[in-house]
Amino acid sequence: MEFKEFIDIAKVRQSCRNFDPERIVDEEVLDSLVDAMILSPSACNAQPYFYHIVTGDKAKKVRDTLTGMGMNSFVKNVNAFAVVTEENYNLTAKIGSSMKNQDFKSIDIGISVAYFTAEATTLGLGTCIMGWFDEDELKKIVDTKSRIRLVIAIGYPSDDDFIREKKRKTHTAISKFIK
Ligand SMILES: Cc1cc2nc3c(=O)[nH]c(=O)nc-3n(C[C@H](O)[C@H](O)[C@H](O)COP(=O)(O)O)c2cc1C
């Protein structure tokens, strides 16, 4: 698939619920997603996050932390994950966030994940961003004391994973001009 406009990527980026268990994502490809993510903007350029790219046997352990109460059962076929931890601000971001009472870290993490998943889409990969996981167990697996904010499942979509129609708020419900 060839993309000429960002809107084309946005239209086909979707939460993949049907991963192909046979196709493993190469490490170079996973690296290239991180390279795209690094280009994302963040408050005071602090980039207050870290991407733990988990593959192999450790990925199997990650899967167990994502399921439970009927959630995320589709990850059974996923062999690669990005576990995104929240890290420190730099001094200016810390001061700015405190003075303006804004949680820039969450915003920065969200933007970085958007870049990561958009790049994955351009490469024909499927992703699913997940906020439901057993944080304590996951911390042990990736060996961190930092807060884990999101996990991204990464793989190739199955042939029968069709592009779904987007269900979204209408343009006027979500945006207006103020002149
Ligand atoms: C912060 C965040 C957390 C999410 N957590 C989960 C999750 O734990 N499990 C899941 O199946 N989908 C999760 N999703 C996916 C959303 O349900 C999905 O993005 C939304 O329904 C829009 O669908 P689309 O991604 O296919 O366009 C999450 C998405 C975001 C942005």
The ligand as an SDF file (V2000), in Angstrom:
LIG
                    3D

 31 33  0  0  0  0  0  0  0  0999 V2000
   -5.0300    5.0640   25.4630 C   0  0  0  0  0  0  0  0  0  0  0  0
   -5.7100    3.9160   24.7720 C   0  0  0  0  0  0  0  0  0  0  0  0
   -5.9550    2.7370   25.4760 C   0  0  0  0  0  0  0  0  0  0  0  0
   -6.5650    1.6510   24.8340 C   0  0  0  0  0  0  0  0  0  0  0  0
   -6.7100    0.4640   25.5040 N   0  0  0  0  0  0  0  0  0  0  0  0
   -7.2070   -0.6070   24.8470 C   0  0  0  0  0  0  0  0  0  0  0  0
   -7.2210   -1.8910   25.4810 C   0  0  0  0  0  0  0  0  0  0  0  0
   -6.7540   -2.0870   26.6070 O   0  0  0  0  0  0  0  0  0  0  0  0
   -7.7490   -2.9240   24.7660 N   0  0  0  0  0  0  0  0  0  0  0  0
   -8.2290   -2.7740   23.5100 C   0  0  0  0  0  0  0  0  0  0  0  0
   -8.6930   -3.7740   22.9510 O   0  0  0  0  0  0  0  0  0  0  0  0
   -8.2070   -1.5900   22.8810 N   0  0  0  0  0  0  0  0  0  0  0  0
   -7.6910   -0.5060   23.5160 C   0  0  0  0  0  0  0  0  0  0  0  0
   -7.5990    0.6970   22.8600 N   0  0  0  0  0  0  0  0  0  0  0  0
   -8.0550    0.8140   21.4720 C   0  0  0  0  0  0  0  0  0  0  0  0
   -9.3270    1.6770   21.3350 C   0  0  0  0  0  0  0  0  0  0  0  0
  -10.4380    0.9390   21.7910 O   0  0  0  0  0  0  0  0  0  0  0  0
   -9.4660    2.0790   19.8550 C   0  0  0  0  0  0  0  0  0  0  0  0
   -8.3790    2.8940   19.4890 O   0  0  0  0  0  0  0  0  0  0  0  0
  -10.7730    2.8560   19.5770 C   0  0  0  0  0  0  0  0  0  0  0  0
  -11.8900    2.0510   19.8240 O   0  0  0  0  0  0  0  0  0  0  0  0
  -10.8270    3.3430   18.1320 C   0  0  0  0  0  0  0  0  0  0  0  0
  -10.7210    2.2520   17.2410 O   0  0  0  0  0  0  0  0  0  0  0  0
   -9.5540    2.1590   16.1510 P   0  0  0  0  0  0  0  0  0  0  0  0
   -8.2400    2.2120   16.9060 O   0  0  0  0  0  0  0  0  0  0  0  0
   -9.7310    0.8230   15.4870 O   0  0  0  0  0  0  0  0  0  0  0  0
   -9.6890    3.2940   15.2070 O   0  0  0  0  0  0  0  0  0  0  0  0
   -6.9770    1.7760   23.4720 C   0  0  0  0  0  0  0  0  0  0  0  0
   -6.7070    2.9600   22.7680 C   0  0  0  0  0  0  0  0  0  0  0  0
   -6.0720    4.0040   23.3900 C   0  0  0  0  0  0  0  0  0  0  0  0
   -5.7460    5.2500   22.5870 C   0  0  0  0  0  0  0  0  0  0  0  0
  1  2  1  0
  2  3  1  0
  2 30  2  0
  3  4  2  0
  4  5  1  0
  4 28  1  0
  5  6  2  0
  6  7  1  0
  6 13  1  0
  7  8  2  0
  7  9  1  0
  9 10  1  0
 10 11  2  0
 10 12  1  0
 12 13  2  0
 13 14  1  0
 14 15  1  0
 14 28  1  0
 15 16  1  0
 16 17  1  0
 16 18  1  0
 18 19  1  0
 18 20  1  0
 20 21  1  0
 20 22  1  0
 22 23  1  0
 23 24  1  0
 24 25  2  0
 24 26  1  0
 24 27  1  0
 28 29  2  0
 29 30  1  0
 30 31  1  0
M  END
$$$$
